[in-house]
Amino acid sequence: MISPITSKKYHKVFGLIYVSVVRSGLRSCKIDEAADKILSYLEQMDAFSRKVRTALRYPIFMLGDYSRSVGMQLRHRTPRLKRCA
């Protein structure tokens, strides 16, 4: 029996890794272990992406603050040209 997830048309939906792990789990009759591996992988990726987002908050804030500061300085300290009429 071939699971619908292991057919080739789902490679773009689930990704090649997921489909391959499920296919090998079905072939070896160890689908529970395959599902545990996928779950472990997804949890690790979620934890990693949370850490990256947390680590990037301060630099992004500082970049925005610096940009606002430079913009205000350029706006207020550059001479304004008057139109000669």
C-alpha positions in Angstrom: 0.0 0.0 0.0 1.3 3.4 -0.9 0.3 6.3 1.2 -1.0 9.4 -0.6 1.7 11.5 1.0 4.5 9.4 -0.6 3.3 10.0 -4.2 5.4 12.3 -6.3 2.8 15.0 -6.6 3.2 15.9 -2.9 6.9 16.6 -3.0 6.2 20.3 -3.5 3.7 20.4 -0.7 5.5 18.5 2.0 9.1 18.7 0.8 11.4 15.8 -0.3 12.7 15.1 3.3 9.2 14.5 4.7 8.0 12.4 1.9 11.2 10.3 2.0 11.0 9.7 5.7 7.4 8.7 5.5 8.1 6.4 2.6 11.0 4.7 4.4 8.9 4.4 7.5 6.1 2.7 5.6 8.5 0.4 3.8 10.2 -0.7 7.0 6.9 -0.8 9.0 8.3 1.7 11.5 6.0 4.7 10.7 5.9 5.6 14.4 9.6 6.1 14.5 9.5 8.1 11.2 6.8 10.3 12.6 8.9 10.8 15.8 11.9 11.8 13.7 9.8 14.3 11.7 8.3 15.8 14.9 11.8 16.1 16.5 13.1 17.8 13.4 10.2 20.3 13.3 10.6 21.1 17.0 14.3 21.7 16.5 13.7 24.0 13.5 11.0 25.9 15.5 13.3 26.4 18.4 16.1 27.6 16.1 13.9 30.1 14.2 12.6 31.5 17.6 16.2 32.0 18.7 17.2 33.7 15.5 14.1 36.0 15.7 15.0 36.9 19.3 18.6 37.5 18.5 17.7 39.8 15.6 15.3 42.0 17.5 17.9 44.3 19.1 20.0 44.9 15.9 16.9 45.7 13.9 15.7 48.1 16.6 19.1 49.8 16.6 19.2 50.1 12.8 15.8 51.7 12.8 16.7 54.0 15.6 20.0 55.0 13.8 18.1 55.6 10.6 15.6 57.9 12.3 18.4 59.8 14.0 20.3 60.3 10.7 17.1 61.3 9.0 16.3 63.9 11.6 19.8 65.3 11.5 19.8 65.6 7.8 16.4 67.3 7.8 17.2 69.8 10.5 20.9 70.6 9.8 21.1 70.9 6.1 20.5 74.4 4.7 17.2 75.0 3.0 17.4 76.6 -0.4 15.1 79.5 -1.0 13.6 80.2 -4.4 14.8 83.4 -6.0 12.0 85.2 -7.6 
